[in-house]
């Protein structure tokens, strides 16, 4: 495999996506599920879908809410993976290839705390 040089922007974007999954927007839904309250402002009239989410979460024991939280977190990671896959498919620079084959592979590696191959 030839040596691949990626701009710092590539690594910064991948790392920002990892951070977002772990402690940013990717944790909003999971945190709500764990707390058992999706949206404190939801009413049956104003936001019926979110009100139903509140009702469901309120009925569940903590263990089940934790499972739902993990599902939501994994789905968020899956969405980032899918977006990087599309960038790769459309050959959008600098995501047209990665150190480990494709940008989504590098993203998954960084989610597993792999180090970058070069700085």
SESETOR-278223 format. One line per 3 residues: their letters; for each residue x, y, z of N, C-alpha, C. Coordinates in steps of 0.1 Angstrom, whole numbers. Example, Ala and Ser with C-alpha at 12.3 -4.5 7.8 and 13.67 -1.06 7.14 Angstrom:
# SESETOR-278223
as) 132:-57:78:123:-45:78:132:-33:78 | 128:-22:71:137:-11:71:129:0:79
END
This chain:
# SESETOR-278223
xxx) 8:-12:0:0:0:0:9:12:0 | 7:22:-9:15:34:-10:12:43:2 | 23:50:6:22:60:17:11:70:14
xxx) 2:72:23:-9:82:21:-6:94:30 | -6:105:24:-5:118:33:-19:125:32 | -24:127:44:-37:134:45:-35:148:51
xxx) -42:158:47:-40:171:53:-45:171:68 | -40:180:76:-44:181:90:-59:182:91 | -66:188:82:-80:190:81:-87:176:82
xxx) -82:167:75:-88:153:75:-88:148:89 | -77:148:96:-76:142:109:-85:151:119 | -85:164:117:-93:172:126:-107:169:125
xxx) -112:167:113:-126:165:110:-130:151:116 | -122:141:114:-125:128:119:-125:128:135 | -115:135:140:-114:136:155:-126:144:161
xxx) -131:154:153:-142:162:158:-155:153:157 | -156:145:147:-167:136:147:-167:126:158 | -156:121:161:-154:111:173:-158:118:186
xxx) -153:131:188:-157:138:200:-172:141:200 | -178:144:189:-192:147:188:-200:134:192 | -196:123:188:-202:110:191:-201:107:206
xxx) -189:110:212:-187:106:226:-192:116:236 | -192:129:232:-195:139:243:-204:151:237 | -207:151:225:-214:162:219:-229:157:216
xxx) -233:162:204:-247:159:200:-250:144:200 | -240:136:198:-242:121:198:-246:116:211 | -245:124:222:-249:119:235:-262:126:240
xxx) -268:135:232:-280:142:237:-291:131:239 | -294:124:228:-305:114:229:-302:103:240 | -290:98:240:-287:88:250:-289:93:265
xxx) -284:106:267:-286:112:280:-301:113:284 | -309:118:274:-323:119:277:-329:105:280 | -325:95:273:-331:82:275:-327:77:289
xxx) -314:79:293:-310:75:306:-317:82:317 | -320:95:315:-327:103:326:-342:99:326 | -347:93:315:-361:90:315:-371:101:311
xxx) -365:112:305:-373:123:301:-367:128:288 | -375:127:277:-370:131:264:-371:146:262 | -382:152:265:-384:166:263:-394:171:274
xxx) -389:179:284:-397:184:295:-408:193:290 | -407:199:278:-417:208:273:-427:202:265 | -426:189:262:-435:182:253:-449:180:260
xxx) -459:183:252:-473:180:257:-480:171:246 | -491:165:250:-498:157:240:-503:165:228 | -505:178:231:-510:186:220:-499:193:212
xxx) -489:198:218:-478:205:211:-468:197:204 | -464:186:211:-453:177:205:-457:163:208 | -467:158:202:-472:144:205:-462:133:204
xxx) -453:134:195:-443:123:193:-434:123:205 | -429:135:209:-420:136:220:-427:133:233 | -439:137:234:-447:133:246:-448:118:248
xxx) -450:111:237:-450:96:237:-437:91:241 | -426:97:237:-413:93:241:-411:94:256 | -416:106:261:-416:108:276:-423:97:283
xxx) -435:94:278:-444:84:285:-437:70:285 | -431:66:273:-424:53:272:-412:53:282 | -404:63:282:-392:63:290:-396:63:305
xxx) -406:70:309:-411:70:323:-415:56:327 | -420:48:318:-425:35:322:-413:25:324 | -402:28:318:-391:18:317:-382:18:330
xxx) -378:6:334:-368:6:344:-354:12:339 | -346:16:348:-333:22:344:-325:13:335 | -325:0:338:-317:-9:329:-322:-9:315
xxx) -335:-8:312:-340:-7:299:-337:6:292 | -337:17:300:-334:30:295:-319:31:291 | -311:24:299:-297:23:295:-295:16:282
xxx) -302:5:279:-301:-2:267:-306:7:255 | -316:14:257:-321:23:247:-311:34:244 | -304:39:255:-294:49:253:-283:44:245
xxx) -279:32:247:-268:26:239:-272:24:225 | -284:20:222:-289:19:209:-289:33:202 | -293:43:208:-293:56:203:-278:61:200
xxx) -269:58:209:-255:62:207:-249:54:195 | -252:42:194:-247:34:182:-253:38:169 | -266:42:169:-272:47:157:-266:61:153
xxx) -262:69:162:-256:81:159:-242:79:152 | -235:70:158:-222:66:152:-224:60:138 | -235:52:136:-238:47:123:-241:58:113
xxx) -247:68:118:-250:79:109:-238:86:104 | -228:88:113:-215:94:109:-208:85:100 | -208:72:102:-202:62:93:-208:63:79
xxx) -221:64:79:-228:65:66:-225:78:58 | -224:89:66:-220:101:59:-206:101:53 | -197:95:61:-183:94:56:-183:84:44
xxx) -191:74:44:-192:65:33:-197:72:20 | -206:81:22:-211:88:10:-200:98:5 | -193:105:14:-182:113:10:-172:105:2
xxx) -169:93:7:-160:84:0:-165:80:-14 | -178:76:-14:-183:72:-27:-183:83:-38 | -185:95:-33:-185:107:-43:-171:113:-44
xxx) -161:107:-38:-148:111:-39:-146:126:-35 | -152:129:-24:-151:143:-19:-138:144:-11 | -129:153:-15:-117:155:-9:-119:162:5
xxx) -111:158:15:-101:148:15:-105:135:20 | -118:132:18:-124:119:23:-125:108:12 | -119:110:1:-119:100:-10:-112:87:-7
xxx) -102:88:3:-95:76:7:-90:79:21 | -87:69:29:-82:71:42:-69:63:44 | -64:64:56:-52:56:59:-55:41:59
xxx) -67:38:64:-71:24:65:-81:20:54 | -80:25:43:-88:22:31:-98:33:28 | -106:37:38:-116:47:36:-118:55:49
xxx) -123:67:47:-124:76:59:-133:70:70 | -143:62:66:-151:56:76:-144:46:84 | -134:39:78:-125:30:86:-117:37:96
xxx) -111:49:92:-103:57:101:-112:62:112 | -124:66:109:-134:70:120:-136:59:130 | -139:47:125:-142:36:134:-129:33:142
xxx) -117:33:136:-105:31:143:-103:42:154 | -106:54:151:-104:65:161:-115:63:172 | -127:58:169:-137:55:179:-131:45:189
xxx) -123:36:184:-117:25:192:-103:30:198 | -100:43:197:-88:49:203:-75:45:196 | -76:41:183:-64:39:175:-57:53:173
xxx) -44:52:172:-36:64:169:-35:67:154 | -33:79:151:-31:83:137:-18:77:133 | -17:73:120:-4:67:115:6:77:113
xx) 3:90:110:12:100:108:7:113:114 | 16:122:117:12:135:123:15:146:113
END
